[in-house]
């Protein structure tokens, strides 16, 4: 994710991201595309609200990344199970939102990876990766 997007998230949700540190030398903290920024921001808002309603300390997110085509968010342990539904909901949203641009998308797979892309971003990826196949969601999905 671009550092400017990361800065927005850190500024808007300092309590939730207080323990999030870069894992690599490039300084990137959020190891996913900017298309999931809104999902991450909404998750941080939800976690803060849940903590306030339960009168507990807000959880600290320690890792945010894309893994096998979906958003993965890890909290510092120990933490209450009351936050798990919000994290699960963010994961589920990432399965239908393009990681690159934030438009509605679907899972795209190749021999080496799985990603969520909209038709436009999947088309751009196909030009770079011939083995990529875009599957439009069926109406019964």
Phi, psi and omega in degrees: 000142179299144183299328178296322176291320177299316180300321177300313181296316180295322179291319184283337185222057186298325181293320183287323184260018185299336182251004182283121182235151175296141177261346184233167186292342181284354177085359181292131178259323182260109187268058179203174181280161182294343179296340179263007181303315181296321178299315181294317179297315178296322177298313180300318177298315180297317180297319178295319179295315180300316180298317180297314180296326181270356181056048176233165177293139177299143179291157176254120174283129181250345178204137175226123182203164170268134176215125179052041174080016178217162180281130176239130180233129182242133179259152172297139180258152356281154176214161183285148177290349182296343182271346185299318179300324179292320178293318177298320180295319177297318177301312181298321178297323182295341180285347183232012179238129179300125181295333184275316188239347179089002178281162174304139184214185180215164181292134178239130183233148170228186179294340188246343184201166173233138180215164172251123183223148170280172181300319181294311181291326176294322178296318178295322179292323180298326179295330180269332186228094186300335183280355184288136178234127179263129178246114176289143178294138176283158179297336180265007178283000000 
